[in-house]
């Protein structure tokens, strides 16, 4: 079967990999270069999604923990375990028992793929372990393990694996301006007919259907996640509640700096994809709430943002579930949502529906 995959983000790359393994002839179209858009603007974590347990997304967490181990095992030069601490303060929105319950199930769902058991610490132990945290109101804490990666380089590693297949063609810097439900792809003043066309263009997936007068079967949301990188080093990785909110954010050691993120802001496909001044201030204030060595704009060495396409199931961006969805229009299949970590599982599920 001849298949066109539209979009060179991590979902497109992994779908192409699974299709090539199944002996289909695959052509991947990317308007820029592979992994240069949203898939290289993540929080740099391979994770099951500890906070997704609150939304009862148990299946997604289980899949993600399985794939977390897969990535780390196969590309240890680009992905490795990281220990992350969760401090509990008097003003924390969630009680310690709820975190402990979540961490127990997190390790349980990981099973043989567990990277290390969670631990709990009394106040004095947390002060010794996390010397960069403010101690006023600190009660106790926990630690657990997840995976940390270089998302861009890991995606390039994956596409190199795909390029080894003789039944694979990569067309970078190729803009697809029209598709049809019958499987025609229009690009560079050319057109080609495929048995299947897979629309995995991430934030642009819904817009591509609209531009080609194809009904959209789902209500979609575009959520911008912004990050800042600062010139400070912290002792550990941290999973923290945003002050006075139930949202969480990460502060992580990364390449000799500290990565702080992310935000969740709704936007349109026509908005510029970059952190706003308000988001930068939001992340600085959240960091300064917890850390002794406070920061300001002058400490920022880099900022970046990515836009995630989500199937809307809540008006609160923090409560939108991360499950993906497929839409079938004859020979055109559109992929909405998904997580970086679970791109391989998404690809396997999609393959089962077209074989």
Buried (B, 14 or more C-beta within 10 A) or exposed (E): EBBBBBBBBBBBBBBBBBBBBBEBBBBBBBBEEBBBBBBBBBBBBBBBBBBBBBBEBEEBBBBBBBBBBBBBEEBEEBBEBBBBBBBBBEEBBBEBEEBBEBBEBBBEBBEEBBBEEBBBBEBEEBBEBBEBBBEEEBBBBBBBBBBBBBBBBBBBBBBEBBBEBEBBBBBBEBEBEEBBBEBBBBBEEEEBEBEBBBBBBBBBBBBBBEEBEBEBEBEBBBBBBBBBBBEBEBEBBBBBBBBEEBBBBBBBBBEEBBBBBBBBBBBEBEEEBEBBEEBBEBBBEBBBBBBEEBBEEEBBEEBBBBBBBBBBEEEEBBEBBBBBBBBEBEBBBBBBBBBBBBBBBBBBBBBEEBE
